[in-house]
Amino acid sequence: MKTIALFAVLATACYPALGSGPDVQTVASPIAPFGEYQTFSFGFTENPPALFEASARSLEVERRVRDLVGVELREKGYVEDDTKPNFVVRFGAGTQQQEDTRVYDDGARGSSDLISFGQIDVDIFDASTRTKVWRGSAVLRVDLTKGIDNSFLQHTVQGVLASFPTRRATEIQPAAGPIASGAR
């Protein structure tokens, strides 16, 4: 059995200043047969990303992400098939809070605030070899006092899957048939 190794460094402990959008990172196996893939299914939901925790909010995000990932993959030309998929999609979500301490020009430390982050991971496994062939991850600042913004979540999932290959539609040639005679 071939082992496909994926190496990716996804920052989970210290984040750069995140603007209004997510920090998206992806990595793909250089030997994965993406051109052969036509169908997908969903596997079990993964544990929260490392250093992140499951919460009622992250469970709700996971519920919504499943539908959004399905829509994105169908728009890329793939068909959901639970009976014989070419690849299996697994994903997880979690939240994390970090203390942000103000440091003044003279080096003195001031008050601290808690900053909340959310992370969504999407992993793609080749169904026949059960090896991971693709990974996408998004880290974003979240306000845990507000509800989940569906349009922002959709934008985040689109960003995560933007680099996942689009299925090339094969040209369908019309079947050769008898030529109608006598048509003038």
C-alpha positions in Angstrom: 0.0 0.0 0.0 1.3 3.4 -0.9 1.6 5.9 1.8 1.0 9.5 0.9 2.7 11.8 3.3 1.4 15.3 3.7 3.5 17.9 5.4 1.9 21.2 6.4 2.5 23.6 9.1 -0.8 25.1 10.2 -0.3 27.7 13.0 -2.6 27.0 15.9 -0.9 28.5 18.9 0.0 32.1 17.7 -1.9 33.8 15.0 -0.9 36.8 13.0 -3.3 39.7 13.2 -6.3 38.4 11.3 -8.2 41.0 9.4 -11.8 40.6 8.6 -11.3 37.3 6.7 -10.0 33.9 7.6 -6.4 32.8 7.3 -6.7 29.9 4.8 -4.0 27.3 4.2 -4.2 24.2 2.0 -1.9 21.4 1.1 -2.3 18.6 -1.5 -0.5 15.4 -2.2 1.5 15.7 -5.4 0.7 12.1 -6.4 -3.1 12.0 -5.6 -5.2 11.0 -8.6 -7.4 14.0 -8.5 -8.2 13.7 -12.2 -9.9 10.3 -11.6 -12.2 11.5 -8.8 -15.8 11.9 -9.7 -17.7 11.0 -6.5 -17.5 11.8 -2.8 -19.1 11.0 0.5 -18.8 12.3 4.1 -17.0 10.4 6.8 -17.3 10.9 10.5 -16.7 14.4 11.9 -13.2 14.8 13.2 -12.2 16.0 16.7 -11.6 19.7 17.0 -8.3 20.9 15.6 -5.2 20.7 17.9 -5.3 23.3 20.8 -9.0 24.0 20.0 -12.0 22.9 22.0 -15.4 21.5 21.0 -18.3 23.7 22.1 -22.0 24.0 21.3 -21.0 26.7 18.8 -18.4 24.5 17.1 -20.8 21.7 16.9 -23.4 24.0 15.2 -20.6 25.2 12.8 -19.9 21.6 11.9 -23.5 20.9 11.2 -23.6 23.9 8.8 -20.2 23.2 7.3 -21.3 19.7 6.1 -24.0 21.3 3.8 -21.7 24.0 2.6 -18.9 21.6 1.7 -21.3 19.5 -0.2 -22.6 22.5 -2.2 -19.0 23.6 -3.0 -18.0 20.1 -4.2 -21.1 19.7 -6.4 -20.3 23.1 -7.9 -16.8 21.8 -8.7 -18.4 18.9 -10.6 -18.4 16.1 -8.1 -21.4 13.9 -7.2 -22.2 12.8 -3.7 -22.3 9.0 -3.6 -22.4 7.1 -0.3 -22.2 3.7 -2.0 -18.9 3.9 -3.9 -17.2 7.3 -3.5 -13.8 8.1 -4.9 -12.9 10.3 -1.9 -14.2 10.8 1.6 -14.5 14.2 3.2 -14.0 14.6 7.0 -14.0 17.9 8.8 -13.9 19.4 12.2 -14.3 22.7 14.0 -13.3 24.2 17.3 -12.8 27.4 19.2 -10.0 28.8 21.3 -9.5 31.8 23.5 -6.2 33.6 23.9 -5.2 36.3 26.2 -4.2 39.5 24.5 -2.1 41.7 26.9 -1.4 45.3 25.9 2.3 46.2 25.9 3.1 49.9 26.1 6.1 51.7 24.5 8.0 51.7 27.8 7.6 47.9 28.1 5.0 48.0 30.8 2.1 45.6 30.4 -1.5 46.7 30.6 -4.9 45.1 30.8 -5.6 41.9 29.0 -8.5 40.9 26.8 -9.6 37.5 25.7 -9.6 37.0 21.9 -11.6 34.1 20.4 -10.6 32.1 17.4 -12.4 29.5 15.4 -10.8 26.9 13.1 -12.3 24.7 10.5 -10.3 21.8 9.0 -11.4 19.9 5.9 -9.6 16.6 5.1 -10.0 14.6 1.9 -9.1 10.9 1.9 -8.7 8.7 -1.2 -11.5 6.1 -0.6 -9.5 3.1 -2.1 -6.2 3.7 -0.2 -7.7 5.5 2.8 -4.8 8.0 2.7 -5.1 11.7 3.2 -4.6 13.5 -0.1 -5.7 17.0 0.6 -6.2 19.3 3.6 -7.7 22.8 4.0 -7.8 24.9 7.1 -9.2 28.2 8.0 -8.5 30.2 11.2 -10.5 33.3 12.0 -11.4 35.6 14.8 -14.8 35.1 16.1 -17.1 36.9 18.5 -18.6 34.3 20.7 -21.2 36.8 22.0 -22.9 36.9 18.5 -24.6 34.3 16.4 -23.0 32.4 13.6 -22.9 34.5 10.4 -24.0 32.1 7.6 -22.7 34.2 4.8 -19.3 34.6 6.4 -19.2 30.8 7.1 -20.1 30.1 3.5 -17.3 32.5 2.4 -14.9 30.7 4.7 -15.8 27.3 3.3 -15.4 28.6 -0.2 -12.0 29.9 0.7 -10.9 26.6 2.2 -12.1 24.7 -0.9 -10.9 27.2 -3.5 -7.7 25.3 -4.3 -9.4 21.9 -4.4 -9.3 20.7 -8.0 -12.4 21.2 -10.1 -13.5 18.0 -11.9 -12.9 18.2 -15.6 -16.1 17.3 -17.4 -15.5 14.7 -20.1 -16.9 15.6 -23.4 -19.8 13.4 -24.3 -19.9 12.5 -27.9 -23.3 11.8 -29.5 -23.8 8.2 -30.4 -23.3 7.4 -34.0 -26.6 6.6 -35.6 -28.1 6.1 -39.0 -28.1 9.2 -41.2 -31.7 10.1 -42.2 -32.0 9.7 -45.9 -34.3 11.6 -48.1 -34.2 14.7 -45.9 -33.9 17.7 -48.2 
